[in-house]
């Protein structure tokens, strides 16, 4: 005790203000989908690290991801499921995700009423599942222009098939301004068939 009080006591550091946090160390490889698996949870990592081996420090509240000793990502811990930061995706992927139904409708308005009608039709039911088709339709203006896109949408609505495939096919064939052939109520060969049956 004499030695402690004379030598060691002054060398002691004060107790930390926060309790010690238990952490678990692990390693993982960043997958093509920009995620790593830590326990039962997937966490996103910046896309430039796809295929790289990273180190993980996980606690009850936080998951830190290191590459070559540098901290590259921090997530709030999740017991099970998936945590994704959209900013971790490549720029082209981020741009795709920003093309929401509202974005599609706004772009369609710039092309015209028919284009907007097509987009409204596509997004009327199961909008999230048909969002890619809507994005595809409004994206056609980049190659064909808004006037041709509007004309193609109008023609697709007229024939009763306002789908991405039909609209693109019209534009590829350059037939958006051609008039529709009126459907006949009779079979085109009806007179000949009638004559053959009656012997006339």
ABEGO torsion letter per residue (X at the ends): XAAAAAAAAAABBBBBABBBBBBBBBBBBBBAAGBBBBEABBBBBBAAABGBBBBBBBBAABBBBBBGGBBABBBBBBABEBBBBAAABBAAAAAAAABBAAAAAAAAAAAEAAAAAAAAAAAABGAAAAAAAAAAAAAAAAAAEAAAAAAAAAAAAAAGBBBAAAAAAAAAAGAAABBBBBBBABBAAAAAAAAAAAGX
